[in-house]
Amino acid sequence: MAALKTLVPCLAVLLFVSMISFSEAREFEVGGKKKTSWELPSSPDEFNKWAQINRFQIGDSILLTYDAKSDSVLEVSEKDYKTCNRSNPIKSYTDGNTKITLDKSGPFFFISGAEGHCQKGQKLEIWVLSAKHSSSSGHSPAPSPAENHHHHLAPAPAPSNGGSGLRAELMGALRCLECWLWFRKTYL
């Protein structure tokens, strides 16, 4: 019976972790679900506040909807983003229903192509998380609970996509099980 009480929480964690690992790339509607999401914001940092509460991974995409007759989306360098320089975009989108796939880790910078809109806050900075490395990448695994002399549990690893992500998530779940057993033996 005691083993069952330990096994049930661990199986729940394993189920949750496996659901995260098998998740597909996601599509984010910039600014939320509105008729036109890429427009002059009500506050200058509205788009970046939205971006900061989301977690973007390689393969995810963003969707920007706008009036193609009066606006566009420009992907620009960080310098051009900071100065609202529209003259040298990396990419330019003008279709009014722009879907951009985030194909690498690191920052992406977008500004409005309409005169004066960037200066009024119609700009967006997105940070894409790097792919998680598996334990075969040269990183040493986390210490076992017996080696943990501070008696506190480490945070769970961030979810990731890809085949190596499943292995890493399962290893994380096993560490969770080890931590739970150690905690139970030590404190309960």
URFEN-V70417 format. One record per helix or strand of 2 or more residues. SS is the DSSP state (hx for helix, st for strand). FROM is the first residue (numbers start at 1). TO is the last residue. If there is no record, write none. Layout:
ss | from | to
SS | FROM | TO
SS | FROM | TO
This chain:
ss | from | to
hx | 2 | 21
st | 27 | 29
hx | 46 | 52
st | 56 | 57
st | 61 | 65
st | 73 | 76
hx | 78 | 83
st | 91 | 93
st | 97 | 101
st | 106 | 112
hx | 118 | 120
st | 123 | 129
hx | 135 | 137
hx | 145 | 147
hx | 163 | 187
